[in-house]
Amino acid sequence: MSKEQFKGVWKFIGFEDKRTFTTKTHIVINENHFWEVHPKSVYYEGEDGPEQEYKLEETEATGIFKFSSSKGYKYLLKIENNILYMKLGDVFGYFPENFEDRGMLSKYELENSKQALKLSQLPQKIKREHYTVENLGTFQYQDKSKYWAGSILFLGQTINLEIVHNDEEKYSCFALLAEKIKEMQAVNLYQIASNNLLTTYNESWKEDDWENEPEEDESLDEDLEYEAPDLTAEEFEARLSLQSICIERDGSCSVFLNDGDLFAGHLINISMDRNCEIENVAIFG
């Protein structure tokens, strides 16, 4: 058996474990690349497509090959009764020992020539749509999730901004964007976070705060239990930094702050209604 016998467009039949779900319908193996076919997937110019380089090696067992992809996936391959079997290693980056080993086993059959001709071509990449807002920046449209994404200067920091929209209002969401950002900049976000979460930190989180640990001092009694001091509002706020903003369809928004390791790396989420009135402040993630 040679590499030539594995080349072609293979139709996915199923997994050995029928509970496993996938959106792929085929795999394509050509001279230098292989890829999975996911009909609803979209690929964009300037970004990776689905194709991966691969390497095929014979094993000591007759008819069984090692198949490794450039993204680190490792399979065993064999063809029996015109069915292609691909056994994925249970541990990423390692081949399975054999086809009875743990790991996912998928099965394929060769597609008919008409359909194979269509699928043997890589999917066409789409050019991302951009929209520029004067004095704010350029936003890139995310087709899959229906939102605009970009970076803006907010209170002296460059942060990520996402704008969710209704399908019929794809561009109108920008009409009042500058005014919305101006309203949000008037809100003292760090003070709001401090007012709502400082007590939570001092009562429940300060013992886990590495930055609040004292420096080593040999003169201190090692048997004495150290109690971390409470932070003041000013100290708490100084640890925070802006991360991102998401503006929803109805004009409400969520602001995410980096916690400065106050809460073990969790983000702080401040939710506001369309009038920038605070609805909720919480540790996120």
C-alpha positions as CSV (number, residue, x, y, z in Angstrom):
1,M,0.0,0.0,0.0
2,S,1.3,3.4,-0.9
3,K,0.5,7.1,-0.3
4,E,-1.5,7.2,-3.6
5,Q,-4.2,4.9,-2.1
6,F,-5.0,7.4,0.6
7,K,-5.3,10.4,-1.7
8,G,-8.8,11.5,-2.6
9,V,-12.0,12.9,-1.3
10,W,-13.4,10.7,1.5
11,K,-17.0,10.9,2.7
12,F,-17.4,10.7,6.5
13,I,-19.4,7.6,7.5
14,G,-19.3,7.9,11.3
15,F,-17.4,7.4,14.5
16,E,-16.9,4.1,16.3
17,D,-18.5,5.9,19.3
18,K,-21.8,7.0,17.8
19,R,-22.3,9.6,20.6
20,T,-19.5,11.8,19.2
21,F,-20.7,14.8,17.2
22,T,-19.0,16.6,14.3
23,T,-19.9,19.1,11.6
24,K,-17.4,17.6,9.1
25,T,-18.8,15.8,6.0
26,H,-15.5,14.8,4.3
27,I,-11.8,14.9,4.4
28,V,-9.6,15.6,1.5
29,I,-6.1,14.2,1.1
30,N,-3.9,15.4,-1.8
31,E,-0.2,15.2,-2.5
32,N,0.9,17.6,0.2
33,H,-2.1,18.7,2.3
34,F,-5.2,17.4,3.9
35,W,-8.3,19.1,5.4
36,E,-11.7,18.4,6.8
37,V,-14.7,19.8,5.0
38,H,-17.1,21.7,7.3
39,P,-19.7,23.2,4.9
40,K,-20.8,26.0,7.2
41,S,-17.3,27.1,8.1
42,V,-16.1,30.5,6.7
43,Y,-12.5,31.3,6.0
44,Y,-11.0,34.8,5.6
45,E,-8.3,36.4,3.6
46,G,-5.1,36.8,5.6
47,E,-6.0,34.0,8.0
48,D,-5.3,30.3,8.0
49,G,-7.5,28.0,5.9
50,P,-8.5,24.5,6.8
51,E,-5.5,22.8,5.0
52,Q,-2.7,21.2,6.9
53,E,0.6,19.7,5.7
54,Y,1.0,16.0,6.6
55,K,3.5,13.3,6.8
56,L,2.8,9.6,6.1
57,E,5.1,6.9,7.4
58,E,4.9,3.1,7.2
59,T,4.7,1.1,10.5
60,E,5.9,-2.4,11.1
61,A,2.3,-3.7,10.8
62,T,1.3,-4.4,7.2
63,G,-1.1,-1.8,5.7
64,I,-1.0,0.5,8.7
65,F,0.5,4.0,8.4
66,K,1.3,6.8,10.8
67,F,-0.3,10.1,9.7
68,S,0.9,13.3,11.4
69,S,-0.4,16.8,10.6
70,S,1.4,20.1,10.8
71,K,-0.9,21.1,13.6
72,G,0.3,18.3,15.8
73,Y,-2.5,15.7,15.4
74,K,-1.3,12.1,15.0
75,Y,-3.3,9.2,13.5
76,L,-3.0,5.7,12.5
77,L,-4.4,5.0,9.0
78,K,-5.5,1.8,7.2
79,I,-7.9,0.9,4.4
80,E,-10.0,-2.3,4.6
81,N,-12.7,-3.2,2.2
82,N,-12.5,0.3,0.6
83,I,-13.1,1.9,4.0
84,L,-10.6,4.4,5.3
85,Y,-10.0,4.2,9.1
86,M,-8.4,7.0,11.0
87,K,-7.5,6.5,14.6
88,L,-6.6,9.7,16.5
89,G,-4.3,9.4,19.4
90,D,-6.0,9.8,22.8
91,V,-3.2,12.2,24.0
92,F,-2.5,15.2,21.7
93,G,0.8,14.9,19.9
94,Y,1.1,11.1,20.3
95,F,0.2,8.3,18.0
96,P,-2.1,5.6,19.3
97,E,-0.4,2.2,19.9
98,N,-2.8,0.4,17.7
99,F,-6.4,0.5,16.4
100,E,-7.7,-1.0,19.7
101,D,-6.0,1.7,21.8
102,R,-7.9,4.6,23.3
103,G,-8.7,7.4,21.0
104,M,-11.3,8.4,18.4
105,L,-11.8,6.1,15.4
106,S,-13.5,7.6,12.3
107,K,-14.5,5.9,9.1
108,Y,-14.7,7.2,5.5
109,E,-15.6,5.9,2.1
110,L,-14.5,7.5,-1.3
111,E,-16.9,10.1,-2.6
112,N,-18.4,9.8,-6.1
113,S,-16.3,11.6,-8.8
114,K,-18.7,14.5,-9.4
115,Q,-18.9,15.5,-5.8
116,A,-15.2,14.8,-5.3
117,L,-14.3,17.2,-8.1
118,K,-16.2,20.0,-6.3
119,L,-14.8,19.3,-2.8
120,S,-11.2,18.8,-3.9
121,Q,-10.8,22.5,-4.2
122,L,-10.0,24.5,-1.1
123,P,-12.9,26.7,0.0
124,Q,-12.7,30.3,-1.2
125,K,-11.6,32.8,1.3
126,I,-13.8,35.9,2.0
127,K,-12.5,39.4,2.4
128,R,-13.5,40.8,5.8
129,E,-15.6,43.9,5.7
130,H,-14.3,47.1,7.4
131,Y,-16.0,50.3,8.6
132,T,-14.2,53.4,9.8
133,V,-15.7,55.8,12.3
134,E,-14.0,59.2,12.4
135,N,-12.0,59.9,15.5
136,L,-12.6,56.4,16.9
137,G,-11.0,53.8,14.5
138,T,-11.7,51.0,12.1
139,F,-13.9,48.1,12.9
140,Q,-13.9,44.6,11.3
141,Y,-17.1,42.7,10.7
142,Q,-17.3,39.2,12.3
143,D,-19.7,37.4,10.0
144,K,-20.2,34.3,12.1
145,S,-21.3,36.1,15.3
146,K,-22.8,39.2,13.7
147,Y,-20.8,41.9,15.4
148,W,-18.2,44.6,14.7
149,A,-14.8,44.4,16.5
150,G,-12.0,47.0,16.8
151,S,-9.8,48.9,19.1
152,I,-10.4,52.4,20.5
153,L,-8.6,54.8,22.8
154,F,-10.7,54.9,26.0
155,L,-9.6,57.0,29.0
156,G,-6.0,57.0,27.7
157,Q,-5.9,53.2,27.1
158,T,-6.2,51.2,24.0
159,I,-9.0,48.6,24.5
160,N,-11.1,46.2,22.5
161,L,-14.6,47.2,21.5
162,E,-17.3,44.9,20.2
163,I,-20.6,46.2,18.8
164,V,-23.5,43.7,18.4
165,H,-26.2,44.7,15.9
166,N,-29.5,43.7,14.5
167,D,-29.3,42.3,10.9
168,E,-31.3,45.2,9.6
169,E,-29.1,47.7,11.4
170,K,-25.7,46.5,10.3
171,Y,-24.3,50.1,10.0
172,S,-26.8,52.2,11.9
173,C,-25.2,51.0,15.1
174,F,-22.3,53.4,14.4
175,A,-24.5,56.5,14.2
176,L,-24.4,57.2,17.9
177,L,-21.3,55.3,18.8
178,A,-19.1,58.4,19.5
179,E,-21.8,59.8,21.8
180,K,-22.1,56.5,23.6
181,I,-18.4,56.2,24.2
182,K,-18.3,59.8,25.5
183,E,-21.1,59.0,28.0
184,M,-19.3,55.9,29.2
185,Q,-16.0,57.9,29.7
186,A,-17.9,60.1,32.1
187,V,-18.5,57.1,34.4
188,N,-15.9,56.4,37.0
189,L,-15.5,52.7,36.3
190,Y,-12.7,52.0,38.8
191,Q,-14.6,53.7,41.6
192,I,-17.7,51.7,40.8
193,A,-15.7,48.5,40.9
194,S,-14.2,49.5,44.2
195,N,-17.5,50.5,45.7
196,N,-19.0,47.1,44.8
197,L,-16.0,44.7,45.3
198,L,-13.6,46.1,47.8
199,T,-15.3,44.6,50.7
200,T,-15.5,41.2,48.9
201,Y,-11.8,41.4,48.3
202,N,-10.9,42.3,51.9
203,E,-13.2,39.7,53.4
204,S,-12.7,36.8,51.1
205,W,-9.8,37.2,48.6
206,K,-6.9,39.1,50.2
207,E,-5.2,35.9,51.5
208,D,-4.9,34.6,48.0
209,D,-3.3,37.9,46.7
210,W,0.3,37.3,46.0
211,E,1.0,41.0,45.5
212,N,-0.3,41.6,49.0
213,E,2.3,39.2,50.6
214,P,5.0,40.8,52.8
215,E,8.6,40.7,51.8
216,E,10.7,38.0,53.5
217,D,12.0,39.2,56.8
218,E,14.3,36.8,58.8
219,S,13.5,38.8,62.0
220,L,9.9,37.8,61.9
221,D,8.7,34.8,63.9
222,E,7.9,32.0,61.4
223,D,5.4,30.6,63.8
224,L,3.2,33.7,63.7
225,E,0.4,33.6,61.2
226,Y,0.6,36.5,58.8
227,E,-2.6,38.4,58.2
228,A,-2.7,40.4,55.0
229,P,-3.8,44.0,55.5
230,D,-7.0,45.4,54.0
231,L,-6.6,47.4,50.8
232,T,-7.9,51.0,50.7
233,A,-10.1,52.0,47.8
234,E,-7.2,53.9,46.2
235,E,-5.0,50.8,46.4
236,F,-7.7,48.6,45.0
237,E,-8.4,51.0,42.1
238,A,-4.7,51.3,41.3
239,R,-4.5,47.6,40.5
240,L,-7.3,47.8,37.9
241,S,-7.0,48.4,34.1
242,L,-9.5,48.5,31.3
243,Q,-9.7,45.4,29.0
244,S,-12.7,45.7,26.7
245,I,-16.3,46.9,26.1
246,C,-19.2,45.2,24.4
247,I,-22.2,47.3,23.3
248,E,-25.4,45.2,22.8
249,R,-28.2,45.7,20.3
250,D,-30.4,47.6,22.8
251,G,-27.6,50.1,23.7
252,S,-26.8,48.4,27.0
253,C,-23.1,47.5,27.5
254,S,-20.6,45.5,29.5
255,V,-17.2,46.8,30.5
256,F,-14.5,44.3,31.4
257,L,-11.6,45.3,33.7
258,N,-8.4,43.4,34.4
259,D,-8.4,42.6,38.1
260,G,-4.6,43.1,38.7
261,D,-4.7,39.6,40.3
262,L,-7.0,40.9,43.1
263,F,-9.4,38.0,42.3
264,A,-6.9,35.4,41.0
265,G,-7.0,36.8,37.4
266,H,-10.7,36.9,36.9
267,L,-12.1,39.8,35.0
268,I,-14.4,42.3,36.6
269,N,-17.7,42.9,34.7
270,I,-19.6,46.2,35.0
271,S,-23.0,46.0,33.2
272,M,-24.8,49.2,32.3
273,D,-28.2,49.9,30.7
274,R,-28.6,52.1,27.6
275,N,-28.5,55.2,29.8
276,C,-25.2,54.2,31.4
277,E,-26.9,53.4,34.7
278,I,-25.2,50.6,36.6
279,E,-27.1,47.3,36.6
280,N,-24.6,44.9,38.0
281,V,-20.9,44.6,39.1
282,A,-19.4,41.1,39.4
283,I,-16.3,38.9,39.2
284,F,-16.4,37.3,35.8
285,G,-15.1,34.0,34.6
